Amino acid sequence: MNNASSAMTRLMSALGDGKARGLPPVERWNPPFCGDIDMRIAADGTWFYLGTPIGRPALVKLFSSVLRRDGDDYFLVTPVEKVGIVVEDAPFQAVEMEVAGEGDARSIAFRTQVDDLVSVGADNPIRFERAAKDGLKPYIHVRRGLWARVTRALTYDLLALGEVREVEGIAMFGIAVAGGFHPAVPASEIGDGEFA
């Protein structure tokens, strides 16, 4: 086992038991659309049904396993039906982060609120968005077009790993991980307190 593989194994073990749970193949199902239901995922990752938070984590995990995104719309999909739901920001929250190594050799893994374990890499990049009152918001791709917003506490930890590199002739502040660089903002904007 090479060093990168053993580091990732340690990261995944630190975040959970490392067992991959099978997800339903929702991308292969094409049931009829049955309308929208009164289900909403709030910006903080809380799932609501009929205006009430869903208090059973196992039920939220079950719903998250059949979540699918088609374009800008979100659906819960089974082999026999497809229903629309509302997602205010991202369907998941990255609530735990483990880091190993430095620079291009750094590995970063996240755990979501529904226990998805995600390692940053080509299939699971980090992206950043600017928001007027929320500053800089990092997201990690979880699966099939579904993203997790990194919590504010983890955002500070993530940005502490940042560095400045030239990207297409522009000095950019970003995060080096898994042999790639994920630019966040132009380096000229660092220090104005706008995105911290």
C-alpha positions as CSV (number, residue, x, y, z in Angstrom):
1,M,0.0,0.0,0.0
2,N,1.5,3.4,-1.0
3,N,1.7,6.3,1.4
4,A,-1.3,8.2,-0.2
5,S,-3.5,5.1,0.2
6,S,-2.5,4.4,3.8
7,A,-3.0,8.1,4.6
8,M,-6.5,8.0,3.1
9,T,-7.3,4.8,4.9
10,R,-6.3,6.5,8.2
11,L,-8.4,9.5,7.4
12,M,-11.5,7.5,6.6
13,S,-11.0,5.4,9.7
14,A,-10.8,8.6,11.8
15,L,-14.1,9.8,10.4
16,G,-16.0,6.5,10.7
17,D,-15.9,2.8,10.4
18,G,-14.8,3.0,6.8
19,K,-17.6,0.7,5.6
20,A,-19.2,1.9,2.4
21,R,-23.0,1.7,2.6
22,G,-24.6,0.8,-0.7
23,L,-26.6,3.7,-2.2
24,P,-29.7,3.0,-4.4
25,P,-29.0,3.5,-8.1
26,V,-31.3,6.5,-8.3
27,E,-29.6,7.8,-11.4
28,R,-30.8,4.7,-13.3
29,W,-34.4,5.0,-12.1
30,N,-36.9,6.8,-14.3
31,P,-40.3,6.7,-12.5
32,P,-43.1,9.1,-13.3
33,F,-43.1,12.5,-11.5
34,C,-45.8,12.5,-8.8
35,G,-45.6,16.2,-7.9
36,D,-44.0,18.1,-5.1
37,I,-44.2,17.3,-1.4
38,D,-43.8,19.6,1.6
39,M,-40.3,18.6,2.3
40,R,-37.4,21.1,2.7
41,I,-33.7,21.0,3.4
42,A,-32.9,24.3,5.2
43,A,-29.6,26.1,4.6
44,D,-28.2,24.7,7.9
45,G,-28.8,21.1,6.7
46,T,-32.0,20.5,8.8
47,W,-34.6,18.4,6.9
48,F,-38.3,19.5,7.4
49,Y,-41.5,17.7,6.6
50,L,-44.8,19.6,6.7
51,G,-42.9,22.5,8.4
52,T,-41.6,20.3,11.2
53,P,-37.9,19.2,11.6
54,I,-37.4,15.5,11.0
55,G,-36.0,14.4,14.3
56,R,-35.0,10.9,13.5
57,P,-31.4,10.8,12.0
58,A,-32.1,7.3,10.5
59,L,-35.0,8.7,8.5
60,V,-33.0,11.6,7.2
61,K,-30.3,9.2,6.1
62,L,-32.8,7.1,4.3
63,F,-34.3,10.1,2.5
64,S,-30.8,11.4,1.6
65,S,-29.9,8.0,0.0
66,V,-32.7,8.5,-2.6
67,L,-32.0,12.2,-3.2
68,R,-31.3,13.1,-6.8
69,R,-30.6,16.4,-8.6
70,D,-31.9,17.0,-12.1
71,G,-30.7,20.4,-13.3
72,D,-31.5,22.9,-10.5
73,D,-34.3,20.8,-9.0
74,Y,-34.1,18.1,-6.3
75,F,-36.2,15.0,-6.0
76,L,-36.6,11.9,-3.8
77,V,-36.7,9.0,-6.2
78,T,-37.8,5.4,-5.9
79,P,-38.3,2.8,-8.7
80,V,-42.0,3.7,-8.8
81,E,-42.2,7.5,-8.0
82,K,-40.3,10.8,-8.1
83,V,-41.3,13.7,-5.9
84,G,-39.9,17.2,-5.8
85,I,-38.5,18.8,-2.6
86,V,-37.0,22.2,-1.8
87,V,-33.3,22.6,-1.0
88,E,-32.4,26.1,0.2
89,D,-28.6,25.9,-0.3
90,A,-26.9,22.5,-0.4
91,P,-28.6,19.2,0.6
92,F,-25.7,18.2,2.9
93,Q,-23.5,19.8,5.6
94,A,-19.9,18.9,6.0
95,V,-19.6,18.6,9.8
96,E,-16.2,17.0,10.4
97,M,-12.9,17.3,8.6
98,E,-9.6,15.3,8.8
99,V,-6.4,16.6,7.3
100,A,-3.1,14.7,6.7
101,G,0.0,16.0,5.0
102,E,0.9,19.3,3.5
103,G,0.7,21.2,0.2
104,D,0.0,19.1,-2.9
105,A,0.4,15.9,-0.9
106,R,-2.3,17.0,1.6
107,S,-5.3,14.7,2.0
108,I,-8.6,16.1,3.3
109,A,-11.7,14.1,4.1
110,F,-15.1,15.2,5.2
111,R,-18.0,13.6,7.0
112,T,-21.5,14.9,6.3
113,Q,-24.4,15.1,8.7
114,V,-25.8,11.9,7.2
115,D,-22.4,10.1,7.5
116,D,-21.3,10.3,3.9
117,L,-17.4,10.1,3.9
118,V,-15.9,12.1,1.1
119,S,-12.2,12.6,0.2
120,V,-11.3,15.7,-1.7
121,G,-10.0,14.8,-5.2
122,A,-10.9,14.9,-8.9
123,D,-14.3,13.3,-8.4
124,N,-15.0,15.3,-5.2
125,P,-13.6,18.8,-5.7
126,I,-14.0,21.8,-3.3
127,R,-15.7,24.9,-4.8
128,F,-16.1,28.3,-3.2
129,E,-19.0,30.8,-3.5
130,R,-19.2,34.4,-2.3
131,A,-22.2,35.5,-0.3
132,A,-22.8,39.0,0.9
133,K,-23.5,38.3,4.6
134,D,-22.0,34.8,4.8
135,G,-18.7,35.7,3.3
136,L,-16.9,32.8,1.5
137,K,-18.8,29.5,1.5
138,P,-16.9,26.3,0.6
139,Y,-18.6,23.2,-0.7
140,I,-17.5,19.7,-1.3
141,H,-19.0,17.5,-4.0
142,V,-20.5,14.4,-2.4
143,R,-22.0,12.4,-5.3
144,R,-24.0,12.8,-8.5
145,G,-24.2,16.6,-8.5
146,L,-25.1,16.7,-4.8
147,W,-22.9,19.1,-2.7
148,A,-22.2,19.6,1.0
149,R,-21.7,23.1,2.4
150,V,-18.8,23.2,4.8
151,T,-19.9,24.4,8.2
152,R,-18.7,27.9,9.4
153,A,-16.5,26.4,12.1
154,L,-14.8,24.0,9.5
155,T,-14.6,26.9,7.0
156,Y,-12.1,28.7,9.3
157,D,-10.1,25.5,9.7
158,L,-10.1,24.9,5.9
159,L,-9.1,28.5,5.1
160,A,-6.2,28.3,7.6
161,L,-4.7,25.7,5.1
162,G,-4.8,28.3,2.3
163,E,-2.0,29.6,0.3
164,V,-1.4,31.9,-2.7
165,R,-0.6,30.5,-6.1
166,E,-0.8,31.8,-9.6
167,V,-3.7,30.6,-11.6
168,E,-4.0,31.7,-15.3
169,G,-1.7,34.6,-14.5
170,I,-3.7,35.8,-11.4
171,A,-2.5,35.4,-7.8
172,M,-5.2,33.4,-6.2
173,F,-5.8,32.3,-2.5
174,G,-6.9,28.7,-2.4
175,I,-6.4,25.2,-0.9
176,A,-3.8,22.7,-2.2
177,V,-5.0,19.1,-1.8
178,A,-4.6,15.7,-3.5
179,G,-2.3,17.1,-6.1
180,G,-4.6,19.9,-7.1
181,F,-5.3,23.5,-6.2
182,H,-8.8,24.8,-5.5
183,P,-8.8,28.6,-5.9
184,A,-11.1,30.6,-3.6
185,V,-10.6,34.3,-4.2
186,P,-8.0,36.6,-5.8
187,A,-5.1,37.1,-3.4
188,S,-5.7,40.9,-3.7
189,E,-8.9,40.4,-1.6
190,I,-7.3,38.7,1.3
191,G,-7.3,40.8,4.5
192,D,-10.4,42.8,3.8
193,G,-12.3,40.6,6.3
194,E,-15.0,40.1,3.7
195,F,-14.9,36.3,3.4
196,A,-13.6,35.1,6.8
